Amino acid sequence: MDQLLAALYGGANVLLVSLIFGVGSPVLFTLGIKALAWSDGKSLKGGLAMPHPIGKLYAAILFGIIGLAIAFGISYLVVHGLGYKVVFNGIVPAIKK
């Protein structure tokens, strides 16, 4: 029975991580694009709407989070390929031999 619970716990962890990284990143990107489409009601020459400044800030924050996730993923692969380990001693990850 303990092995079954351990297998279910491991499966739940894999499901949670796959939902965060598999679905979470595209959702953040979509919200960033939607924030860029938020208009302040003014129009430019040619009928284009001006983006709202808060929407641009929100989109920049979301795109920054996605960029950090991509940079961490690439660095994780490179570090493990060179024989090092990534450890977390707080918020910032560290690289150890």
C-alpha positions in Angstrom: 0.0 0.0 0.0 2.9 2.4 0.8 4.3 1.9 -2.8 0.9 2.7 -4.3 0.7 6.0 -2.3 4.3 6.8 -3.2 3.5 6.2 -6.9 0.4 8.4 -6.6 2.3 11.1 -4.9 5.0 11.1 -7.5 2.4 11.1 -10.3 0.7 14.1 -8.7 4.1 16.0 -8.5 4.7 15.3 -12.2 1.2 16.5 -13.1 1.6 19.7 -11.1 4.9 20.5 -12.6 3.7 19.7 -16.1 0.6 22.0 -15.6 2.8 24.8 -14.3 5.5 24.7 -17.1 3.4 23.1 -19.8 0.3 25.3 -19.6 1.5 28.1 -17.3 4.0 29.7 -19.7 1.6 29.9 -22.7 -1.1 31.4 -20.4 1.3 34.0 -19.1 2.3 34.8 -22.7 -1.3 35.1 -23.8 -2.1 37.4 -20.9 0.9 39.6 -21.9 -0.4 39.8 -25.5 -3.9 40.7 -24.2 -2.4 43.4 -21.9 -0.7 44.9 -25.0 -4.0 45.0 -26.7 -5.6 47.1 -23.9 -6.3 50.5 -25.3 -6.8 53.9 -23.7 -9.4 55.0 -26.2 -7.2 57.4 -28.1 -6.4 56.7 -31.7 -3.4 57.4 -33.9 -3.2 58.3 -37.5 -4.4 55.4 -39.5 -7.0 54.3 -36.9 -4.7 52.3 -34.6 -5.5 52.5 -30.9 -2.9 53.6 -28.4 -1.9 51.0 -25.9 -2.6 51.8 -22.2 0.6 52.4 -20.2 -0.5 50.1 -17.4 -1.1 47.4 -20.0 2.4 47.8 -21.3 3.9 47.6 -17.8 1.8 44.5 -17.1 2.9 42.9 -20.4 6.6 43.7 -19.7 6.4 42.0 -16.2 4.7 38.9 -17.7 7.3 38.7 -20.6 10.1 39.2 -18.0 8.8 36.2 -16.0 8.7 34.1 -19.1 12.2 35.2 -20.1 13.5 34.3 -16.6 11.9 30.8 -16.9 13.5 30.2 -20.3 16.9 31.4 -19.1 16.7 29.2 -16.0 15.7 26.2 -18.2 18.6 26.7 -20.6 21.1 27.2 -17.8 19.8 24.1 -16.0 20.4 22.0 -19.1 23.9 23.5 -19.7 25.0 23.1 -16.0 23.9 19.5 -15.9 25.6 18.8 -19.2 28.9 20.1 -17.7 28.6 17.9 -14.6 27.5 20.5 -12.1 24.3 20.7 -9.9 21.8 23.5 -9.4 20.8 23.9 -5.7 18.4 26.3 -4.1 19.7 27.9 -0.9 16.9 30.4 -0.7 15.3 32.2 -3.6 18.3 32.4 -5.9 19.6 29.2 -7.4 23.3 28.4 -7.0 25.6 26.1 -9.1 27.7 23.5 -7.2 30.2 20.9 -8.4 
